[in-house]
Amino acid sequence: MSRSRADAPAKNDADPLRKTRDLRTTYRFLRAHVLQRLIPRSRLAFNPRKPVEVVGYLSMAVGVGESARLCAGALFEAGRAISLSDVSTHPDQKSFAGSMPSRFSTEPAGSRIWHLNPPMLPRAILKKGVADFTRAFNIGYFAWELEVVPAEWRNAMHYMNAVFVPSEFTRRAIAPLTKAPVIVVPHPVTEALATEGMREKFGIEKDAFLVSFIFSAGSSINRKNPQAVIEAFRIFAAEAPSAFLLMKASGDVNKDEALRALVASVSGDARIRIVTDRLSNADINGLIRSSQAYLSLHRSEGFGLTVAEAIMQGTPVVSTAWSGTADFCDPENSWLVTSPLIPVVDTHPEFAGLDGAVWADPSPEIAAAHLSDIFRAPERAQEKAGRAREFLLHYLAENSYEKALQTLAAAQAS
């Protein structure tokens, strides 16, 4: 006797999701261990007289996209002939119209700077063509955030003729993995346009002591560590009733469970607001500039772009005393939060299963004490912030893209 439809076992709704996850896992494995090893290395030498092509997510609001845009602007300002290649997977040209150089070389590039981390490279290289890849001297701009480097990154080193990195921290991790030159080139941040009236836009009182933090949830919310920022702020706010914390998060609360939980954790606190709406770069700069303090308790950074941007806007910075930010944040110009190192525990694909990897565990109590120092002595805080800006300007000038290219040219000539 056959069973009725009502008696049949219910279809497992989780099966499609599990299959999708399995396919993604399989693709990541093949990309890391097969595709990366199949990409050929260019045999061309670096030619300083030919144009430089900047390749990246030039029309996307992501960190590597901003990295590419900053690179293009810096090379253009230095007088280099450049061309651009936008390999964005989700382009948004309207948001970045007018944000990049307007004059480009039509001559074939002699070298390329790939502002894409290794997991992004196979798709971009295939999009441009493998044969085209070998017709130029290829430079990878790699921003890695830990001392232990994943297998996929190690496998990608063989096809880059040189590697640029944003910090000494990243250089120490990458350099042992390749015989190619590895040169520190920090992101060339500038005092960019800042929108006025950002406090009014978000309903923040004029006399409020505003603390801000900008982060991307997609870059591992655990690494960015906004939970510690909230904890530090709440400790500080107990003695500063006028304090207000505004955090700008890039991410989709409907799809990101961790971000959704973070937003829910402050829903009843009138002194804290997490903004997930899209803001222009000028709006973000305006928010940072109108803040009395910028608080970043990251567990690790390859560079610390928003920290550098805050320094350029003249905002006092409280920062974790470890990883990429250590190149330009010191006790003389910033409020450093000393941190023990703990094992990395994270489900993000880039960080999961990295044996021996550690990152910082910054103290919210120390950070809160630094906020109190800034709150009690605002004039002294501004003087210290001025020293940070002066130091950063000098540091960026000494480690520019132009100087890195000159270093490659000198090595080629010797």
N, C-alpha and C positions, 0 to 999 in steps of 0.2 A: 504494500500500500504506500503510495507516494505521499510525501509531506505536503501540506498546504504552504502557500507563500508566507503565511503568518508564522509558520513553524520554522522557516528557513533562518539560518544564522544571519544576524545583521551585518551589513558590510562595514568594515572598519574604516571610519572616516579619516583615521590618522595615516592610512596606507599611502595616499598620494603625497602627503607631507614628508613621510619617512623616505619614500622613493626619491623625492626631490633632494632631500638632505644627502641621501646616499650618492646621487648623481653628482652633487656639488663636491662631496668628499673625493669621489673618484677623479673628477676633473682637476681638483687641486693637486692630487697626487701625480697625475700624468703631466700636468703643467710644470710642477716642481722638479720632477725627476726624469722627464722625457723631453718635453718641449724646450726647457731651458738649455739642455745639453745639445740640442740639435741646431740651435742658432749659431751661424758661423761668425767668426771674428774678422773684422776688416783688417787688411794688411797695409792699408794706406797710412802714410806718416801724417802728422799734424802739419797743416800748412797755414801759417799765421796770416798770409796775404789773402786767403779766400774767405768768403762770408761764413758766418756761424748760423746754423739753423737751430732754433729753440723748439723742442717737441714736448707737448704735454697736454694736460686737460685745461687748455687756455680759456675755455668758456664754461667752466664749472666752478661753483662756490665750494671748493675743497682745498685743503692745505697744499697739495701738490700742484693744484691749479694756480694758487697765489704764488707759489714758488716759481713757477714758469713765467708768470706775468712780471714778477719782480726782476727776474733774470733778463727778460727781454728789454725792460725799461732801462736797466743798468748798462747793458751792452750798447744800447742805442745812445744813451747819454755819454758813454765813453768814446763814441765815434766809430764803433764797429759796424760793418755792413752785416745786417742780419736778415733772416727770413723766419717765418713762423709756420709750424705745422700743428694744427689743432686736431688731436685724436680723442676728443671728449666722447665719453660713452653716453652722457646725458647733457648735451649742449644747451646753454642758456645765453645766446649771444646778446640779447637785449640788455641783460644786467651788466655786461662788461664792455658794451659799446663805448669807444673813446678811452678805454683804460689802458690801451697798449700803443706802442709806436705806430705812426701812420705811414712811414716810408720804409719800404723793404727792398732788398736786393733781388734782382731777377737772375743773377749769376748762380750756377749750381754751388751748393754749400761744400766747403772743404771739411767742415766738422759739424757735429751735432751735439747738443746737450739735451739728454733725455731726462726730463723732470717727471720721471715715473719710477716707482719702486719696482723691484723685480717681479712681483706677482702681476703687475699691470703690463709688463713689457711684451710678452709673447703676442698678445692680441694687437698691440700697437705696431709691433714690427711686421706682423703679417698684414695688417691693414695698409702699411706703407709699401710692403713688398720686401722679401728677404734679399733679393738681388740689389735693391736700392740701399738696403742697410749696409752692405759691404762697400758702397761707393763713397764713403766718408769716414773720417776719423770719429769714432763714437765715444762720447763721454757720458757716463751715467751719473746723475745727481741723486744720491741715495741718502735718505733721512731715516736712519734706524735708531731705535730708542733704548736698546739694552746692550749689555756687554756680551751676551751670547747671541750669535747670529743663526737664524734658521737655515735649514738645508737648501731651501729654494734660493735664498739670497746667495749662499755660497756657490750654488750651481750657475748663477747668472754672472759671476765675476769673469768667467773665461772669455766672454765676447765683448767686453768693454775695453777700449784702448786706454782709458783713464777714468778715474772716479773722482768726482767732487762731493764733498760732504759738508753739512752745515756747522759742524762743531768738532772740537778736539775729542770729545767723548765718542762721537761716531767714528772718527778717524781711527782711534785706538781699537775699535771693534772690527773695522773693515780691513785695515791695512795688512794684517797677517794673512788675509785670504786671497791676495792677488799680488802679482809682480808688477802690475801697472801702477803708475803714479796715483797716489791718493792725496788730494789737496783740500784743505779746509777753506770753504767759501761760504761765510754766513749769509743768510738772506739779507739783501740790501734794503732794509726797511728805511722809510723816510718819514718825515713829519707830514703825513698825508692830510688831505682835506677832511675837516671834521664838522659835522652838522651842529649848528647851534640849537639850543632849546630842547635837548634830549631829556632833561629832567621834567620839563613841562609835558612832554609827550607821554611819559610814563607816570605822571602824577606824583613825582617825588618833590618833597618840600625843598624850597630854596636853601634853607639852613640845615638840611639833613647831612649827616656825615655819610657820604655815599661810598660803598665798597663795591667793586665790580669784578666779574670774572667771565671770560669768554671761552667756550670750549665746543668741540665737536664730539657728540656722543658716539658717532661711528668710528672714531679713532680709539676705541676702548674707553668706556666711561669709567672703568675701574682705574685705568692709567691716569686719566685726567683728574680723578679723585674729587669731584665736586662735593661728595658727602663730607669730606674733611673741611672744605671751605665753609659749608653750612654750620658745622659744629664749632669751628673757630669763631665765626661771626656771632653765633648765639652766646658764646662765652663772653666775647667782647661787648656785645650789645647789652648785657646785664648791667654794665656801668655806664653805658652811653645810650640813653633813651632816644636820641635823635638819629641813631645809626639806621642805615637802610642798605640791604644787599640786593643788587640786581645782577642776575646771571643770564647771559645770552647763550643758549644751547642750540647748536645745529643738529637737527634730527627730527624724526617723525614720531610723536608720542603715540600715534595709533599703531605703529609697527614695532616700536622699540620698548620692550617691557621694562628695561632698567631705567630708561628716561622717564617713562610714565610713572614708575614708582618714586623716582626722585621728585618729580613735580608734585605728586600726591603728598610727599613727606613734608612739604612746606605750605600746603593748601590753607591751613588755618593760621598762618603766621603773617600778620599784616606788615611786618618789617622785611619780608623776603619775597622777591618775585623772580620767577624763572620765565624768560621770554623765549619762545620757540618759533615765533614768526620770523619770516625772512627780513633781514635788515641789510641795507647797503653798507659798503665799507665805510662810507662817510658817516653814516649813522653810528656804526660801531666805534669809530674813532671819536665821534662826539660824545658818546657814552663814557668812554675811557677818560677823555679829557675833562669831563665834568665830575669825575670821581676824585675823592680825597685819597683813595688807596686802591691799588690793584692787587688782588690776592690770588696767587697760583700755588696750590699745594699738590702739584703734579707728583706722581710717583717716578716718572721719568720723561724726559723730552730729548728728542734729537737736536733741537735748537731752542725752542720756546718762542715761537713767532709772536704770540700775543703779549708775552712779557716784554719783548723788545719793542713792540708797538706802543705799549704803555709807557715805556721809558722815553720814547720819542715824543709822546704827547705831554711829557713833563709830569706824569703821575707817579707818586711814590709807590714802589713795588715791594710787596712781601712775597718771597719766593722760596721754594724748596732749594736747599743748598746741595744739589746733586744733579748730575747729568749735563745736558747741553747748555743750560742757562749759566753754568759756572764759568763759561768763557767771558761773560760780560756783567755778571752780578757778583759783587764781592761785599764784604762788610763795610767798606767805605762808601758805597753808593746804593746799597739795597738793604732790606731787612731780611736776613737769611734764617730759614728754619732748618736747623740741624736735624738729621733723620737717621735712624738705624736702617739697615738694609734687610729686607725680608724676602723669602722666596716668592717668585711670581706665581700667582694663582689667578687664572683668567680664562674665560671660554672663547675669547676673541681668536679667530683662526691664526692670526699672526703670532700670538703669544702662547697658545695652548701647547702643552707638552714640551716646553723648552727646558731640558735638564740643566740644572745649575744656574738658571737665570734668577737674578735678584733685582729688586727696585726699592725705592725709598718708602718709608712709612712716616711722613712728616707729622709732627706733633701739633694738633689744633691748639693746645694750651700755649705753646711758644708763639704760634701765629697770632693768637688773640692778644698776647702781651705786646707784640710788635704793633698791632693795630692801635692799642692803647697809647703807645709811644707817639705814633703819628697824630693821634687825636689830641693828645695833651700838648704837643709842641709842633704845631703846623708850619711855622716859619722855618724851624730847623729841618723839618721833613722836606720842605720845598728846596732847601739848599742841598740836601743829600740827593734829591731827585735830579737836580741840575748837574751834579757831579756824574750821576749815572748816564745822563744824556751825552755829556761831554766825552765820557769814556767810550760809549757805544759808537759815537760818530767817528772817533779816532780808530777804533777797532775795525769798523766796517771799511774805512778807507784803506787800512793796511792789509786787508784780506779780501780784496774785490775780485770780481770775475775777470776784469782786465788784467790784474796782476797774476791771477792763476793761469790765464792763457799765455801771458808772457813767460811764466815759469815753464810751461810746456814747450814753448818755442825755444827757450834757452837750452832745455834738455835735449831737444831734437838736434840743435846745432852742435852740441858738444860731442 
